[in-house]
Structures are given as C-alpha cells and as structure tokens.
Amino acid sequence: MTCSTLGDSSPLLQRLTEWQGLREAGTVVQLSLPVSTAFLLNKSLSVVSVVFVGHLGAAELAAASLASSLANVTGYAVLAGLSSALQTLCGQAYGAKNYAAVGQSWQRALLILGIACVPISVLWLCIEPLLLLAGQEAQVASMAASYMRLLIPGVWSYGGFVATQYYLQAQGIVRPSAYVSAVAAAVHPLVNLLLIHWLGLGFLGAAVATAFSNAMQFLLLLFVICYFQLHAKTWQSWSQACLQGWPAFLKLAIPGLLLISEWWASEVTLMLGGWLPDAQRQLSAMAIYQTTNALCFMVPLGLAVAMATRVANELGAGNPGAAKLAAETGGCLALMVTLVMALGLIILRKLWGSIFTNDAALVSLVGTALVVLAPYVVFDGLQTVLSGVIRGAGRQAAAVPVVLFSYYVVGLPTAGLLGFKTNMGVQGLCTGMLLGTAVHAGAFLTMVLRMEWDREAETAQQRVAGVLPTLSLAGADRGARSEPMNGEDSRPTDADAASDERQALLELLHHM
C-alpha cells in the first residue's frame, strides 16, 4: 500500500496523521503485537526442533526438514486455511453484535477440522511410498516418514488450537494465545533435550516434542478460556445449530484454504532442493531459508489478523469508512516493518546459517539465499496484510485465481527453470518464488484499491443476517444488531472486546 491515496479526496498520509488515523494505528498495533508474539513463539517450536536436529547430522536435518515441510503442506496449512473462515464469520458477526453466531461458528469449525484430520492422519501414515515415488533418497524418505508418523497426534491439537485462536482474535481477544505460546516456547527446548538426548530417541524425539507442545498449547488455551470465562458472551453450551450452515462455512473455508496455497508452493520449492546436486546440503539450505522466511512472516501475519479483525468488525457494524482506514493503516505499517526486516537479513546473512549448522559450505549457501529473501519478505509482508483485509471483507473466492496464477503459473515454473536449468541452484529456486510473490502483492494491492467499501458493508450485514441468524443467549437484545448513528464510530474491538478481555486478563496477570 504505497502511501499515496486510497479513494478519499484527502491524501492517505494526511488521513493517517490525523487523530482518527493515529487512533487506528494504535488499535492495529495493540491487536497485532500479541498476535505476532504468539505466532513467533509458536513457530519457535519447530525452529528449536530444527536447531536440535541440525546438530545431529546432515541426514537427520534433511529428513526432519522434509517431514516438517510435508506436514505443513498436507496438514497444518489445510487446517489453517479452512479455519480462516472464522476471521470473516466470527469477525462480522461480532461487529454486528450477533454473539451467539460467533460461538456457533467456532463449534462448527471444530467439527469440520476434526473431520479433516482423519484423511490427513491416514496420508501421514502412508507417506513413505509417496516420497520414494517422488524421487527422494531412500534413507531420507524412510527417516522422514518415521518423523511424520510421530507428528500425527499433534495435528489434531493444532486444528483445535488454530480455530480457537481465530475465534478469540475475531473478538479482539489476543493476549491469551501469546501467554499460552510463551509457556510452550519455554518448555519446548527442555522437552527436546529430554527426548533427543537424555532418553536417546535421536531426531525422532523432536517429532514427539512438537506433537506434545501442540497438544499443550491447545489444552492450556482451553483452560484459560474456561477459567476466565472468555467464552461467556458467545458460547453457553454446544448447540445443534453447529450442525447446520456447513455449506456457508465451506463457501469461505475452501477459498481460504486455496488462498494460502502460497504455503504449499513454498514447501514444494523446499522439496525441489532435494533434487539438486549435493541433495542433503541443498535441502538443508532450503530448510534454513524457509525457517527464516517463516520467522519473518510472523510479524506481518499478526498485522493481517488485526486487519481481518478490524475490517470484519467495522463492516459488520456498518462502518465502511472505518474499515477502509484500517486497511490503509495496516498496509503502511506492513511496508515499514518489512523494510526493517529486509535490512536485518542483509546485515546478518553471513552469520545466520551458523545458528543451525557447523557446516561452513552450508552456512555460505544460506547466505546467498538470504540475499533473495530480503526483498521477498517486503512483498510477502504486503500481500499477507492485504490478504487479511480481503478475508475481513469475505472476498476470499475472488482472490483465489490471483494466488494460483502468481505461484503455479509464475513462481514455481520460474523457480524450476532457474534452479535446474542454470547454475543458480538454491538461489534460483528462491528467485522464482520472489517473482511469484511480487506478482501476488501487486495484484492484491490493485484488488484492495478497487474495493467499494459501502458495498462491502452491505454484503457483510447481509451475510450476518442471512448466513448467521440471530440466536439469543440471554435475551433477544443480546443478539440484536446495533445500528451506528450517523457519523458515529462504532468500534466493537475497542469497546466490547477490549473491556471483556481487559477484565479477564488483569485477573490472569494477577495470578501469574
């Protein structure tokens, strides 16, 4: 979002520096910081496991990296994509003060994700023949298959955790996830040390540790919700209504899944590293590149969640101007943050690889890849935040062709061409994905610039009224929609959610 204009007659920079713009920036930062912290801490679980495994040997690192990549593509990405429908449905229902519908959407998501975990688990149990068929080395394929089998219990917990995160985030309740992830991040290295070294499980101990930490996060988050009654406004009990409305949920969930097919493309690129000459070192370099990329991604991802929440809440409340201002603010914040990260990658490129391995040649290879990663994180951060705007507006289906074209017509073919038909190797694979991400960011920017915000607000309110009928929890007025007065800025995230969260979390901090 280049700081020019986005539809109003006044320049964007002027609007952002006025009181409303500064207030919106503060709201976005308040929402995104705990979310980014939670995502970073959550991602640190896999990073810590990779660091432990990387010091066991090249084969172990290659196998664990391949298994983690496949788990992302075939499991975690699927669950995250399907559950992203909650950002639209819960967010817009909460903005419209249809609180019962928020809880029913969460229940519906938990059931759908549970069903999705069945084929995921079966696939992971039978993955070794598929890896051999895909041309992976026999030793690496066997080790990776063993690793993935031990990850299966954790994928069920991950589905519950990510759906519960989105349920809370749509209401502006963001700190509990950060607290829970902090506890898991503190415990996870000790669990790795115990399983890998003290109990002698070797690199498989990292898989068990990851599954354990995923389960711990989900259970802890449920405990916090129940203990501090964070669900009181939106859920009193399981309702038969959660067995209805699945087509409407899937209408957003399936495009949401396809929207993050960039994740699949990135992981496919990692696996392509295993087909380059000196496969173990190349695959390890791609794994470190992707791990670093994922860490950088967590900051704009927090902004994207804030965007989805703010845009959905404001559109649901009938405030298109406030939703538009939120989108503008998030885009500019994304550019500022990612430019700083890109500079850090350039400065640290020659040292970063040594955190993961003692192999000097591998450290050098990682350094060349980070040169490409620096501009990548800028484009990726921008498209990520704009994707949050699109999900908040419920425009997932319209965005799917953009993502598929960017990565499967432009990014992956270019990566294959540069990686295998030139001498660029890993750097060529990374450059192809950089090009795809640049196309992605440019197309999403155009899409958001052309949004008709009044129409989006009307569509949001029709969605809440039609797809999520008002159901009373304690009286008809609790489910009723509150119409904003002319010119009044109805901000459910600031007023409703923040006050509820503040009361519960002050108590939580007191008990910590």
HELIX and SHEET records of a PDB file:
HELIX    1   1 LEU A   12  THR A   17  1                                   6    
HELIX    2   2 TRP A   19  GLY A   54  1                                  36    
HELIX    3   3 ALA A   58  ALA A   71  1                                  14    
HELIX    4   4 ASN A   72  TYR A   76  3                                   5    
HELIX    5   5 ALA A   77  SER A   83  1                                   7    
HELIX    6   6 ALA A   85  GLY A   95  1                                  11    
HELIX    7   7 TYR A   99  LEU A  125  1                                  27    
HELIX    8   8 ILE A  127  LEU A  133  1                                   7    
HELIX    9   9 ALA A  138  GLN A  169  1                                  32    
HELIX   10  10 ARG A  175  ASN A  192  1                                  18    
HELIX   11  11 LEU A  193  TRP A  198  3                                   6    
HELIX   12  12 LEU A  204  TYR A  227  1                                  24    
HELIX   13  13 GLN A  240  LEU A  243  5                                   4    
HELIX   14  14 TRP A  246  LEU A  259  1                                  14    
HELIX   15  15 SER A  261  LEU A  272  1                                  12    
HELIX   16  16 GLY A  273  TRP A  275  5                                   3    
HELIX   17  17 ALA A  279  GLY A  316  1                                  38    
HELIX   18  18 PRO A  320  LEU A  348  1                                  29    
HELIX   19  19 TRP A  352  ILE A  355  5                                   4    
HELIX   20  20 ALA A  360  ALA A  393  1                                  34    
HELIX   21  21 GLN A  396  LEU A  404  1                                   9    
HELIX   22  22 PHE A  405  GLY A  411  3                                   7    
HELIX   23  23 LEU A  412  PHE A  420  1                                   9    
HELIX   24  24 VAL A  426  LEU A  449  1                                  24    
HELIX   25  25 TRP A  453  GLY A  466  1                                  14    
HELIX   26  26 ALA A  476  GLY A  479  1                                   4    
HELIX   27  27 THR A  493  ALA A  497  3                                   5    
HELIX   28  28 ALA A  498  HIS A  511  1                                  14    
END                                                                             
